[in-house]
Amino acid sequence: MRRGEQPPWVVSDELWAEIESLLPPRAPRRHRFPGRKPLDDRKVLWGILFVLYTGIPWEYLPQELGFGSGMTCWRRLRGWNDAGVW
């Protein structure tokens, strides 16, 4: 990768605008016992693309990269697939 280039799993703003319109709306958070805040869809997509690009297993996705856990990314991908996004 050359200096100044984006990694292949980073989605441009223009492409993200197209993809975001396809994603289903998130379920509202509960007021009582709301649990963790959901991760940003764009970061989760980056995590999904990182796994697909590198070929690593979901469980080895480094949380230090800010994509969340591999399980979180996998669940979101499954949910988007079930919703007919892909």
C-alpha positions as CSV (number, residue, x, y, z in Angstrom):
1,M,0.0,0.0,0.0
2,R,1.4,3.4,-0.9
3,R,1.6,6.3,1.4
4,G,-1.7,8.2,1.4
5,E,-3.7,5.3,0.0
6,Q,-6.7,3.9,1.9
7,P,-6.6,0.3,2.9
8,P,-8.9,-1.8,0.6
9,W,-11.4,-2.4,3.4
10,V,-12.0,1.3,4.0
11,V,-15.2,2.5,2.1
12,S,-15.2,5.9,0.5
13,D,-17.9,8.4,1.6
14,E,-19.6,8.2,-1.8
15,L,-19.8,4.4,-1.7
16,W,-20.9,4.5,1.9
17,A,-23.8,6.8,1.0
18,E,-25.0,4.2,-1.5
19,I,-24.5,1.2,0.9
20,E,-26.1,3.0,3.9
21,S,-29.3,3.6,2.0
22,L,-29.6,-0.2,1.6
23,L,-29.2,-1.1,5.3
24,P,-32.2,-1.7,7.4
25,P,-32.9,0.7,10.3
26,R,-31.6,-0.3,13.7
27,A,-34.1,-1.4,16.3
28,P,-34.6,1.2,19.0
29,R,-32.6,0.7,22.2
30,R,-34.5,-0.2,25.3
31,H,-34.8,2.5,28.0
32,R,-34.4,0.0,30.8
33,F,-31.3,-2.1,30.6
34,P,-30.2,-0.8,27.2
35,G,-27.0,-2.9,27.0
36,R,-24.0,-1.8,25.0
37,K,-24.3,0.9,22.4
38,P,-24.3,-0.7,19.0
39,L,-21.2,-0.1,16.8
40,D,-21.4,2.2,13.9
41,D,-22.5,0.3,10.7
42,R,-19.7,1.7,8.7
43,K,-17.0,0.5,11.1
44,V,-18.7,-2.9,11.2
45,L,-18.6,-3.0,7.4
46,W,-14.9,-2.2,7.5
47,G,-14.5,-5.2,9.8
48,I,-16.4,-7.4,7.5
49,L,-14.3,-6.3,4.5
50,F,-11.1,-6.7,6.5
51,V,-12.0,-10.3,7.3
52,L,-12.9,-11.0,3.6
53,Y,-9.8,-9.2,2.3
54,T,-7.3,-10.9,4.7
55,G,-9.0,-14.3,4.9
56,I,-8.6,-14.5,8.7
57,P,-11.2,-16.3,10.8
58,W,-13.9,-14.1,12.4
59,E,-12.7,-14.8,15.9
60,Y,-9.2,-13.4,15.0
61,L,-10.4,-10.0,14.0
62,P,-8.3,-7.6,16.0
63,Q,-10.5,-5.4,18.2
64,E,-7.7,-2.8,18.3
65,L,-8.6,-1.8,14.8
66,G,-11.9,-0.4,16.0
67,F,-14.2,-2.8,14.1
68,G,-15.6,-4.5,17.1
69,S,-15.4,-8.2,17.6
70,G,-15.5,-10.7,14.8
71,M,-18.7,-12.1,16.2
72,T,-20.3,-8.6,16.2
73,C,-19.3,-8.2,12.5
74,W,-20.5,-11.7,11.6
75,R,-23.9,-11.1,13.3
76,R,-24.4,-7.8,11.6
77,L,-23.5,-9.4,8.2
78,R,-25.9,-12.2,8.9
79,G,-28.6,-9.7,9.9
80,W,-28.0,-7.7,6.7
81,N,-28.1,-10.9,4.7
82,D,-31.4,-11.9,6.3
83,A,-32.8,-8.5,5.6
84,G,-32.0,-8.9,1.9
85,V,-29.3,-6.3,1.7
86,W,-26.9,-8.6,-0.2
